[in-house]
Amino acid sequence: MIDLNRQLKILMRTGKFSIGTSEAIESARSGRAKIILLSSNCPEPERSDISQYAKISEVHLHVCDTSGVDLAAACGKPYPVSAISVYEPGDSEILQLVKA
């Protein structure tokens, strides 16, 4: 099992990603993301939209055990983070979540 906080910090330094539910919906719709991470408290309308588009586009979706505030702390952001779309993992092992 990977340490999500550590891998998110590496992703923020070396990878390509976007933060936010609007960006996650768009990346799921277009199929550009390799994986989308959702916080445990992601709002339901956005969660269902992201899930639906991810399924259609065959984008991997991972619902984290942590809240948006905890994801924000791991990402170094001063605001809650409900969704992270990963385009390139960089040096992180974040794509290991797909296998888990």
ChimeraX attribute file (.defattr): number of C-alpha atoms within 10 A of each C-alpha:
attribute: neighborCount
match mode: 1-to-1
recipient: residues
	/A:1	7
	/A:2	12
	/A:3	9
	/A:4	18
	/A:5	17
	/A:6	14
	/A:7	19
	/A:8	23
	/A:9	16
	/A:10	19
	/A:11	21
	/A:12	19
	/A:13	14
	/A:14	14
	/A:15	17
	/A:16	14
	/A:17	20
	/A:18	18
	/A:19	18
	/A:20	14
	/A:21	22
	/A:22	14
	/A:23	16
	/A:24	31
	/A:25	23
	/A:26	17
	/A:27	24
	/A:28	28
	/A:29	21
	/A:30	14
	/A:31	19
	/A:32	16
	/A:33	25
	/A:34	20
	/A:35	27
	/A:36	27
	/A:37	21
	/A:38	29
	/A:39	23
	/A:40	18
	/A:41	16
	/A:42	19
	/A:43	12
	/A:44	9
	/A:45	8
	/A:46	17
	/A:47	20
	/A:48	13
	/A:49	18
	/A:50	26
	/A:51	21
	/A:52	15
	/A:53	19
	/A:54	25
	/A:55	15
	/A:56	13
	/A:57	16
	/A:58	15
	/A:59	22
	/A:60	18
	/A:61	20
	/A:62	18
	/A:63	15
	/A:64	18
	/A:65	13
	/A:66	16
	/A:67	16
	/A:68	20
	/A:69	17
	/A:70	19
	/A:71	26
	/A:72	21
	/A:73	16
	/A:74	18
	/A:75	23
	/A:76	12
	/A:77	13
	/A:78	9
	/A:79	13
	/A:80	17
	/A:81	24
	/A:82	26
	/A:83	29
	/A:84	23
	/A:85	26
	/A:86	24
	/A:87	17
	/A:88	18
	/A:89	21
	/A:90	16
	/A:91	13
	/A:92	19
	/A:93	16
	/A:94	22
	/A:95	17
	/A:96	10
	/A:97	17
	/A:98	11
	/A:99	6
	/A:100	8
